[in-house]
Amino acid sequence: MQDHTTEAGAQARRLVRDLVCGMEIEPARTDWSHVYEGETYYFCHPRCLGKFRAAPKLYLHVAR
């Protein structure tokens, strides 16, 4: 089986981790993001976004 993934296609499907639930998501395909201290974080659901907004340092500490 051949891999037909192009570099541009792979970059378009870059995955990031939702810091609240741990789900991997494509930033371009989610409606929920938040800029905190100059960094943009992406979320799979508005509930995860709300939890992060309420206590961002808690989730950033756990992620490191």
Secondary structure by P-SEA (a helix, b strand, c coil): ccccccaaaaaaabbbbccccccccccccccbbbbcccbbbbbccaaaaaaaaacaaaaaaaac
